[in-house]
Each structure stands twice: as C-alpha cells, then as structure tokens.
Amino acid sequence: MKKSPHVVVIGAGTLGMCTAITLAEQGASVTVIEAQAVASGSSGRSVGVVGTQFTDPFEILLRQHTMRQFRRWEAEGLLHFNHIGYLRLARTGAQMAKFEASVKMQAEAGFRSRLYQADELQQLVPHISADGLAGGIFGPDDGFIDPHQLCMMLADKVRALGGEVRQFCKLLGVTRKPAGYLLETEKGIVEADIVVNAAGAWAPRVAALFGQVLHVRPERHEAVTILLDQPLDYTMPMVMDLVNGEGSGLNFRHEKPHELVAEVHKVDSLEPENPDLYNDQCEEDSKIHLAELLLERVPNLPGARIGRGWAGLYPVTADHRPFVGPVDMSEPTLVTAAGAGGYGIQLAPVIGQIAADWALHGSPVSLPGAEALLPTASRNVPG
Ligand SMILES: Cc1cc2nc3c(=O)[nH]c(=O)nc-3n(C[C@H](O)[C@H](O)[C@H](O)COP(=O)(O)OP(=O)(O)OC[C@H]3O[C@@H](n4cnc5c(N)ncnc54)[C@H](O)[C@@H]3O)c2cc1C
C-alpha cells in the first residue's frame, strides 16, 4: 500500500489550517508549524466579514465553494456564523447596473440577493443617509464570523482529523533532500514530503528560506469599535461603501447590542510594513477620519462614540488575488497559499481546498479554472 505523504503547513492562520483540514480529510499526514500561537497573525486581527456581493463571476465561484464548507461546519454545530446580511452601496447608475448583473450571477450560484433603490435603503438601515447614493445590493445570508473562534475551531478540527498543530515552532531553515525536505524549526528538525507556505504577511520570508521570491506586500489596516448609548432596535448589517475601488471605503456592522465595528477599507501608504514591527494600534487621525465618514453616512446613532481600535496586516498581491499553487512548476512539492488580502477569512476554505489539490494531485482538480490563482511570473510581481 502507498504510504500517505507527510505535508508540513507553515502558518496557523485561516489559510494554513483550512489547507491542513482538506489535506487530512484526503488521507495525508499533516503537521502545521506556527511561529507563535494559533490566530496570532492577520487572522486574529480581522473583522471576520463573509459575503458574496461581488460583480466578478470568478469571485462568486470561489465563494460558492467557501460557503459550502462554512454551511457544512455550521450544520455540524462547529461554527457560529452571524447571518446579519451584507449591504453594498452604489453611488452611480453604472454601479447599480453591475449590481443588477451580480444579482443574476449570484442567483445562478445559489445565493440570495436583491437590489435596493436609494429611497428603500432605510428599510435595511433606518439611520442611513442616502445622500449621494443610487442604491445598493443586499445579501441577507451573508454576515460575520468571530475570527478568533474560527481559528480555534479550525485548529481543533485539524487535531480531530489526526493532524498536529505545533505552536511556537518557527521555521528557521530548509535543507532539500532527494525527495522532500528537512525543516529546521525552533523545536528541532521536521521532515516533510510536501510543504505548504501559508505564512501570510511573512510568506515572502518563508519563501526566501526555500530560495524563492514571493511578492506578498504586508499592508496595514485599522479597525475600531463604535460604542452606542443604547442598543439599536434593529441589527446593523454589514454596510460597505466601496465598489471596485470607488467609494469612501467606510464599512461597519453590528458586533454586540451596544457596539458596532467599523473600518475604512482603503490605505494611504503602499509601503510594505515589517510584519514583526508595525504599529498594531489605530492612530488618532484615522479614528477622526472614520468618525467623520460615519457621521455623514449614519447620522444620529444614539450616543455613538469611538471605542478601542487596532491594526493588522492584509497580505496583498499585485493583482489583489491570492497565490495558490507552486511558484515553480518544476517543484510541485512546494505549494504557496498566501496573499488573500482583505478576504482571507471568507476565502480560506476554498484556498485550502485548492492548495490541497495542488499538494496531493498536482492540479486544482476540485475547482477547474483555479490555475488562474497560480503565482506565475506575470502575477508574482511587486505591487
Ligand atoms: C483589520 C483587518 C480586518 C480584516 N477584515 C477581514 C474581513 O472582514 N473578511 C476577510 O475575509 N478578511 C479580513 N481580513 C483579512 C484576513 O484577516 C487575512 O486575509 C487572513 O487572516 C490571512 O490569513 P493567513 O492565514 O494568510 O495569514 P495569518 O493569519 O497571518 O497566518 C500566518 C501565520 O504564519 C505564521 N508564520 C510566519 N512566519 C512563520 C515561520 N517562519 N514559521 C512558522 N510560522 C510562521 C505567523 O505567525 C501567522 O500566524 C482583515 C484583516 C485585517 C488586518
């Protein structure tokens, strides 16, 4: 009988652990090695929004696979998915036309969504000001997942499937064997037949240990909580003011009865951050900017004030699509799963599925077309 390969996944964020789960489900022996603790990277700093309100058919296809997995975990009682809905705002007729096409594409993929004209938006968000808006698209089944809880569930699932998650076990060096690798870690040597680089914002550093060049730019993003004097008498869905790069980037959603979480989904600086040494707190100027945008879009929220803030890193590629697959096709045993940008919570299950396909089958057998996510020479370029 053929021995199952030992796959070592580097990084215990959502991408690494979803890859490990799919690998273990297909019979591989899996070890996840993590420099710090589970969820200590970008995954634990996310705001956890999951949605399908996209205007590109490939983005919707990816979410079809991802949602199937989230639904499975929900049905097994493993995952708490807060289905608060997702409202994406449009400012122009052209954006509304794209949303109209999206409603059709989503329906074909099995997702519910519908258009709202500007004068109907208050049915969803009674406090919204529709000034400057043409309307929006709303998906009632979208929502958010607590990213920390998700990571803990994923780590438990890896273990339940017979895999191992070794924390505080940073990869330090690599020796190639005739078949496989000797990985030098903080906790000794680990042997691997196949390696998956899922080290998020650190993925370029891990790639360099293998002599590869990977262009994933760590981009800093901030989030804040908005405290309310009294709970709203409705649930604030996820509201996003950004369509294909146009809009203020403001987004917000309910977190708890007295609390919203808000972000501005745009960055001022394209300078890559040092993932070991960046400011992980929200700056005062950003809080003021966010408060101004919120006052314009949702005036009169009862006693709204800015609460705690934090910052984390989006691992971003030049074309804002993740890298999934080998960087070098002549070395199919070294697979990359990184660069999910602002979508690494919602895309983790499908990225894990595709990465496992490359690792075990040498092509994306479960999702034809996913070759488009390979880190080819034309995609793997500085952003
Ligand atoms: C403020 C904010 C809000 C966000 N909101 C959303 C959202 O609403 N929805 C969404 O889908 N996404 C969101 N994201 C993006 C999402 O968090 C990321 O895309 C995702 O977490 C990336 O996961 P990852 O597994 O690639 O990386 P990480 O979670 O960073 O995991 C990589 C791991 O690799 C480890 N590692 C690094 N080097 C080594 C080494 N040498 N050896 C071993 N281990 C190593 C790190 O310690 C780390 O734990 C948000 C991000 C931020 C910062």
The ligand as an SDF file (V2000), in Angstrom:
LIG
                    3D

 53 58  0  0  0  0  0  0  0  0999 V2000
   -8.2030   44.8960   10.3280 C   0  0  0  0  0  0  0  0  0  0  0  0
   -8.4410   43.7250    9.4110 C   0  0  0  0  0  0  0  0  0  0  0  0
   -9.7300   43.4100    9.0140 C   0  0  0  0  0  0  0  0  0  0  0  0
   -9.9630   42.3140    8.1560 C   0  0  0  0  0  0  0  0  0  0  0  0
  -11.2460   42.0040    7.8250 N   0  0  0  0  0  0  0  0  0  0  0  0
  -11.4910   40.9160    7.0410 C   0  0  0  0  0  0  0  0  0  0  0  0
  -12.8230   40.5300    6.7600 C   0  0  0  0  0  0  0  0  0  0  0  0
  -13.7660   41.1780    7.1950 O   0  0  0  0  0  0  0  0  0  0  0  0
  -13.0240   39.4190    5.9910 N   0  0  0  0  0  0  0  0  0  0  0  0
  -11.9820   38.6850    5.4910 C   0  0  0  0  0  0  0  0  0  0  0  0
  -12.2400   37.6960    4.7960 O   0  0  0  0  0  0  0  0  0  0  0  0
  -10.7030   39.0340    5.7540 N   0  0  0  0  0  0  0  0  0  0  0  0
  -10.4260   40.1250    6.5120 C   0  0  0  0  0  0  0  0  0  0  0  0
   -9.1360   40.4950    6.7950 N   0  0  0  0  0  0  0  0  0  0  0  0
   -8.0490   39.7830    6.1080 C   0  0  0  0  0  0  0  0  0  0  0  0
   -7.7070   38.4660    6.7750 C   0  0  0  0  0  0  0  0  0  0  0  0
   -7.5460   38.6580    8.1500 O   0  0  0  0  0  0  0  0  0  0  0  0
   -6.4130   37.8960    6.1610 C   0  0  0  0  0  0  0  0  0  0  0  0
   -6.5030   37.8470    4.7520 O   0  0  0  0  0  0  0  0  0  0  0  0
   -6.1730   36.4720    6.6550 C   0  0  0  0  0  0  0  0  0  0  0  0
   -6.2330   36.4370    8.0530 O   0  0  0  0  0  0  0  0  0  0  0  0
   -4.8230   35.9470    6.1860 C   0  0  0  0  0  0  0  0  0  0  0  0
   -4.6770   34.6590    6.7440 O   0  0  0  0  0  0  0  0  0  0  0  0
   -3.3260   33.8660    6.5740 P   0  0  0  0  0  0  0  0  0  0  0  0
   -3.5790   32.5140    7.1080 O   0  0  0  0  0  0  0  0  0  0  0  0
   -2.8340   34.0190    5.1770 O   0  0  0  0  0  0  0  0  0  0  0  0
   -2.2660   34.6840    7.4670 O   0  0  0  0  0  0  0  0  0  0  0  0
   -2.0530   34.7520    9.0470 P   0  0  0  0  0  0  0  0  0  0  0  0
   -3.3240   34.6930    9.7790 O   0  0  0  0  0  0  0  0  0  0  0  0
   -1.1890   35.9410    9.2820 O   0  0  0  0  0  0  0  0  0  0  0  0
   -1.2590   33.4200    9.3640 O   0  0  0  0  0  0  0  0  0  0  0  0
    0.0960   33.2550    9.0010 C   0  0  0  0  0  0  0  0  0  0  0  0
    0.8130   32.6260   10.1780 C   0  0  0  0  0  0  0  0  0  0  0  0
    2.1330   32.2460    9.7710 O   0  0  0  0  0  0  0  0  0  0  0  0
    2.9560   32.3350   10.9020 C   0  0  0  0  0  0  0  0  0  0  0  0
    4.3660   32.3470   10.4930 N   0  0  0  0  0  0  0  0  0  0  0  0
    5.0510   33.3660    9.9430 C   0  0  0  0  0  0  0  0  0  0  0  0
    6.3320   33.0140    9.7280 N   0  0  0  0  0  0  0  0  0  0  0  0
    6.4600   31.7430   10.1560 C   0  0  0  0  0  0  0  0  0  0  0  0
    7.5600   30.8330   10.2220 C   0  0  0  0  0  0  0  0  0  0  0  0
    8.7860   31.1610    9.7900 N   0  0  0  0  0  0  0  0  0  0  0  0
    7.3560   29.5980   10.7500 N   0  0  0  0  0  0  0  0  0  0  0  0
    6.1080   29.2380   11.1920 C   0  0  0  0  0  0  0  0  0  0  0  0
    5.0440   30.0740   11.1630 N   0  0  0  0  0  0  0  0  0  0  0  0
    5.2120   31.3120   10.6430 C   0  0  0  0  0  0  0  0  0  0  0  0
    2.5090   33.6150   11.5560 C   0  0  0  0  0  0  0  0  0  0  0  0
    2.8780   33.6650   12.9260 O   0  0  0  0  0  0  0  0  0  0  0  0
    0.9950   33.5790   11.3540 C   0  0  0  0  0  0  0  0  0  0  0  0
    0.2960   33.0660   12.4710 O   0  0  0  0  0  0  0  0  0  0  0  0
   -8.8730   41.5450    7.6680 C   0  0  0  0  0  0  0  0  0  0  0  0
   -7.5730   41.8510    8.0960 C   0  0  0  0  0  0  0  0  0  0  0  0
   -7.3590   42.9240    8.9530 C   0  0  0  0  0  0  0  0  0  0  0  0
   -5.9520   43.2280    9.3860 C   0  0  0  0  0  0  0  0  0  0  0  0
  1  2  1  0
  2  3  1  0
  2 52  2  0
  3  4  2  0
  4  5  1  0
  4 50  1  0
  5  6  2  0
  6  7  1  0
  6 13  1  0
  7  8  2  0
  7  9  1  0
  9 10  1  0
 10 11  2  0
 10 12  1  0
 12 13  2  0
 13 14  1  0
 14 15  1  0
 14 50  1  0
 15 16  1  0
 16 17  1  0
 16 18  1  0
 18 19  1  0
 18 20  1  0
 20 21  1  0
 20 22  1  0
 22 23  1  0
 23 24  1  0
 24 25  2  0
 24 26  1  0
 24 27  1  0
 27 28  1  0
 28 29  2  0
 28 30  1  0
 28 31  1  0
 31 32  1  0
 32 33  1  0
 33 34  1  0
 33 48  1  0
 34 35  1  0
 35 36  1  0
 35 46  1  0
 36 37  1  0
 36 45  1  0
 37 38  2  0
 38 39  1  0
 39 40  1  0
 39 45  2  0
 40 41  1  0
 40 42  2  0
 42 43  1  0
 43 44  2  0
 44 45  1  0
 46 47  1  0
 46 48  1  0
 48 49  1  0
 50 51  2  0
 51 52  1  0
 52 53  1  0
M  END
$$$$
